Amino acid sequence: MPKWAKVLRSKKVAAGVEKKAEKVKEYWESIAPVFGDKPPHRDAPSHGAVGAYKASISIEDHPNGDVPGKRVKDTDFKAKWIEYGSSHMPTYAPRAKTRAKFR
């Protein structure tokens, strides 16, 4: 095993990765739009609960278990509309803005 592999598996590195993931998640949530709680309201029913997109932002372990990586992601079905816009919604791009900030 290379020396750098031991460094990646250290508790200190894992703690730093966890702390960074929490910062990323916190920022993303801070810029995530919340629909349904502010006028103007549409006549049609909304898609999902108010704040569902923001609540869907989560941290998960990196798929490669050999490194202490974390992934911050959203799971709400409206995420693509919010990110890229639609005929009824402007482009908000909270994922792209978060990625640019923490790149």
N, C-alpha and C positions, 0 to 999 in steps of 0.2 A: 504494500500500500504506500503510495507517495506521501511525503510529508504534508503537502497541502490538503490531502484528503482528511487528515486528522484535524486540521484547523477548521475545515468546513463542518465537521461533526462536533466541534466544541460547544459547550453550553453558552459561552460568551457570544459566539457568532449566532447561535439559535435565538438568544435573547435579543440581540440587535435586529435580527430579521423580523422577529415578532413585533418589536417596537416600531419599526419602519412600516410594517403592514398596518398596524393600528393607526398611524399617522395618515397613511394613504386613505384608509377607510373613512376616517374622520373628515378629511378634506372633501372626499367624494360626496359624502352625505351632506356636507355643508352647502354644496352647490347643486345638489339634486333638486329638481323642481318637484313641487307637491301640488297636485291638481285637485280641484273639487272643493277646496276650502275658501276660494276667493272668487269674486264676481269677475267677468260675467259667467254665469252658469249656462250650460247648454240644456236644451229641452230633452235631448236624448240622454238615457242613463249613461253614467260613466263606466269605463271598463276597469273593474276592480275597485278595491277599497282606496280611500284617500290615504296617500302616503305609502302605498304598496311598493312603488319603485324604490323609494328611499329605504324602506324596510328590507328590501331584497338584497341590498349590498352586504356582502359577507366576506369573510376570510376563510380560505381553505388551505390545506397542506398542498405543497407542490406534488404533482403526480409522480415525480421521481423521488422515491423515499430515501435515496442515498445522499441527498443534500437537504439542508434545513430551510428550504424555500417555502414561501407562502404566495398565495394568489388571491388578489382582491377582485371580486367579480359581482355582477348583478344577475339576478335570475328572474326578474319580472318580465312577462311576455311583452310589455310595452317598451322595453329597453331600446329596441331598434328605432321605434318611432321617436322616442325622446332624444336619442343620439343623433339620428340623421334627419329628423323631421318627416312630415307627411302633408297631405293636402289640408289637414285640419290642425296642424301643429308646426310651429317653427322649429328650426334646428337648435337644440340646447347643448348638445355635445359634452355632457359632464364627464363621460369616460375619457374622451380625448383631452379635455382640459386637465384632468387629473394626471393622465399619462404624461402630458407635456410638462407639468409642474414637477413631477418626481422622476423624470427620465434620467 
